[in-house]
Amino acid sequence: MDQQKTRGAKPALRSLTAIGGAIAAAVAVMVGVVLAFVFAATVVVVGLMLSLLVGLAAFAIRAGRLGRRKASAGPDDGVIEARHLGGHHWVAYGWNERA
């Protein structure tokens, strides 16, 4: 019976606590929304970094294959074969077959 007296004795305080609780709940919801956006943006950034890392790995593998292919083809010193036909006339071979 004492509880009923204290509840009914201060109705203004009860309404203030209800308003305070509603404000606290609204603030908690807003903080939760902000944290959700921050974590979602973090996931997006991690995904972008992962795709960049996979792309760089693909380029590295491609460069490694290309390096092995050039190494197995023999030394390429940039000199092409040419035949002197006389005077100022030369014919070059193999210059258009380079990749």
Secondary structure by P-SEA (a helix, b strand, c coil): caaaaaaaacaaaaaaaaaaaaaaaaaaaaaaaaaaaaaaaaaaaaaaaaaaaaaaaaaaaaaaaaaaaaaaacccccbbbbbbccccbbbbccccccc
